């Protein structure tokens, strides 16, 4: 069993590297200390969004994405810190303002011979209905229970509507929760559509835990759907109608 490392150092946000993706920058930001994830997926998350039990579908997907069953995880923000951080950033959010991201974790092969990692972060983004992607290269589009996603070979993004209670109800109605993931192990490699779909599935599961932690009253991601890629954002949006 591997131990979880709590690390206050945080990598450069995924959102700042969409167009100028650099292996040296991202990988350098993901030099992390060791951990493993061990939690019950069927219960509400108790420690962090990256807890994964062995012999589960998520664990199997992680092994495929990381190309190993021996991995280490660094946690930047545990579940007891995320609601307060995301609430504060929601209060600060304004249309047109630069997105303020909150790093979640990074998961890397324990064997240092494999260079790269999976990284995850959260932010709020305008709920403006925009369908234009700023991801570089060939992009696949998704509609997972109304959550709109997009992905290329390295970066995955998922937008979901999260209705928060109390004083946050009105500001949360103006934004979407944006979860972003990256897999820098894919830099310089040929990635097929199945691999991209699998990485989007991992991001969906992380996002579903995030909606539980934040207490989204509308329970937007209560089921894990079949993942199907579309060629345009319009096709993906129509798939939910």
Beta strands, then each sheet from edge to edge (+ up, - down):
strand 1: 5-6
strand 2: 71-75
strand 3: 102-109
strand 4: 118-126
strand 5: 140-144
strand 6: 147-151
strand 7: 155-160
strand 8: 175-183
sheet 1: 1+ 2+ 3- 4+ 8- 7+ 6- 5+
end
